[in-house]
Every structure is written in structure tokens, then in C-alpha cells.
């Protein structure tokens, strides 16, 4: 994987996640406003880059192919979503159990009490990031 493709993925993961974190921040207890929580949301987005990388690594282990995003298929996309959901459930459960955050107006997944938006975040954004990385890689290989 080229440095350019990795850079695009990391930057896109950061910017998409910082936007998502800020958009859902009002659903958490203690939210006062955009500017008061921008730092917290930025730090969370940096952690989200790690989580997107973890989704990539899990699929790498599952497919035994470090370049799996360059042959993105429906089963790999489904695996990406499943891995993202599993990671989000664990992270949210841990954060709530440790008291790192609390929900205020968060819509919850029935029976498990985990927030819908953070789970949706890790279900959707890694797939978007990997799809863009795939397109960047494809354009690079067409040029060379």
C-alpha cells in the first residue's frame, strides 16, 4: 500500500470522524456547545483513526490478505461493517462501564443499552474510508 493511499485513509478517517463526533456530541451528558467540546471530539476522532485501523487489521487477519481493500467485495464490505459494529459495541460498553462518558439524549439499541450513533459511526465510516482508499489506489495504478 502506498504512502499516499495510507495518508488519504488516515486524513479521511480523521476528518469524517471529527465531523461525526461533533455532530453526535449533544447526545452525551455534559454537552455545552460546539466550541466547548471541540477538543474532546478531536481527541475522540484521533482514537477513531485507531479503530478504523483495527477494522482493517481484523479483515486482514480474516482474509489473510494485507491488500484486501483493493479487491473490495460485498463479503469484505459486510465484514468491514460487522467488525466496525463489534468494535463500537465493545468501546461503548467499556466507556460507559468505566464512566468515561454518559448518554443524555442518545437513542439506544434495544436490550443492550448502547448508543445507536457511535455504533453507526463505526459501521459506516470505515467502509467509506476503505472505499476511497480503493479508488485512490485504482487511480494510481491506472496512471502508472
C-alpha positions in Angstrom: 0.0 0.0 0.0 1.5 3.3 -1.0 2.2 6.1 1.5 -0.3 8.3 -0.5 -3.1 5.8 -0.1 -2.4 5.4 3.7 -2.3 9.2 4.1 -5.6 9.7 2.3 -7.1 7.0 4.5 -5.8 8.5 7.8 -6.8 12.1 6.9 -10.2 11.0 5.7 -10.7 8.8 8.8 -9.8 11.8 11.0 -12.0 14.4 9.2 -15.0 12.1 8.9 -14.8 11.0 12.5 -14.2 14.5 13.9 -17.3 15.7 12.0 -19.3 12.7 13.3 -18.1 13.1 16.8 -19.1 16.8 16.8 -22.5 16.0 15.2 -23.4 13.5 17.9 -21.8 15.3 20.9 -25.1 16.8 22.1 -26.3 13.3 22.7 -23.8 12.9 25.6 -24.2 14.2 29.1 -22.3 17.4 29.8 -22.6 18.8 26.3 -22.4 22.6 26.4 -21.7 23.6 22.9 -19.6 23.0 19.8 -16.6 25.1 20.9 -16.5 23.7 24.5 -16.3 20.2 23.1 -14.3 20.6 20.0 -11.1 19.5 21.8 -12.8 16.4 23.3 -14.3 15.5 19.9 -10.9 15.9 18.2 -9.2 13.6 20.7 -12.1 11.1 20.2 -11.5 11.3 16.4 -7.8 10.5 16.8 -8.9 7.4 18.7 -11.3 6.6 15.9 -8.4 6.5 13.4 -7.0 3.7 15.6 -10.4 1.9 15.5 -10.6 2.2 11.7 -7.1 0.7 11.6 -8.3 -2.1 13.9 -11.1 -2.8 11.5 -8.6 -3.0 8.6 -6.3 -5.4 10.7 -9.2 -7.6 11.6 -10.2 -8.0 8.0 -6.5 -8.6 7.1 -6.4 -11.4 9.6 -9.7 -12.8 8.4 -8.8 -12.7 4.7 -5.1 -13.4 5.1 -4.6 -10.5 2.6 -3.0 -7.2 3.6 -4.2 -5.7 0.4 -7.8 -6.8 0.8 -9.3 -3.3 0.4 -8.0 -3.2 -3.2 -10.3 -6.1 -4.1 -13.3 -4.8 -2.1 -16.2 -7.2 -2.5 -19.6 -7.4 -0.9 -18.5 -10.1 1.6 -15.4 -7.9 2.6 -17.7 -4.9 2.9 -20.1 -6.9 5.1 -17.1 -8.0 7.2 -16.0 -4.4 7.5 -19.4 -3.3 8.8 -19.6 -6.3 11.2 -16.1 -5.6 12.6 -16.9 -1.9 13.0 -20.1 -2.7 14.8 -18.3 -5.3 17.1 -15.6 -2.8 17.9 -18.0 0.0 18.6 -20.1 -2.2 20.9 -17.0 -3.1 22.9 -15.7 0.5 23.1 -19.1 2.0 24.0 -19.7 -0.7 26.7 -16.3 -0.1 28.1 -16.6 3.7 28.1 -20.0 3.5 29.8 -18.8 0.9 32.3 -15.7 2.9 33.3 -17.7 6.1 33.5 -15.7 7.8 30.7 -18.9 9.1 29.3 -22.6 9.0 29.8 -25.5 9.3 27.4 -28.1 12.2 27.7 -30.4 12.1 24.7 -28.8 9.2 22.9 -31.1 6.8 21.0 -30.2 3.3 22.4 -30.1 -0.1 20.8 -32.9 -2.1 22.4 -31.9 -4.7 25.1 -28.2 -3.7 25.2 -28.4 0.0 26.0 -25.6 1.1 23.7 -25.9 4.2 21.6 -27.1 4.0 18.1 -24.9 6.8 16.6 -21.5 5.6 17.8 -22.3 2.1 16.5 -23.5 3.5 13.2 -20.3 5.6 13.1 -18.1 2.5 13.1 -20.4 0.6 10.8 -20.4 3.3 8.1 -17.2 5.4 8.3 -14.5 2.6 7.9 -16.3 1.4 4.8 -16.3 4.9 3.4 -12.6 5.3 4.2 -11.7 2.0 2.6 -13.8 2.7 -0.5 -12.0 6.0 -1.0 -8.6 4.3 -0.4 -9.5 1.7 -3.0 -10.4 4.4 -5.5 -7.1 6.3 -4.8 -5.1 3.1 -5.3 -7.0 2.3 -8.5 -6.3 5.8 -9.9 -2.6 5.4 -9.0 -2.3 2.1 -10.8 -4.1 3.4 -13.9 -1.7 6.3 -14.1 1.5 4.2 -13.7 
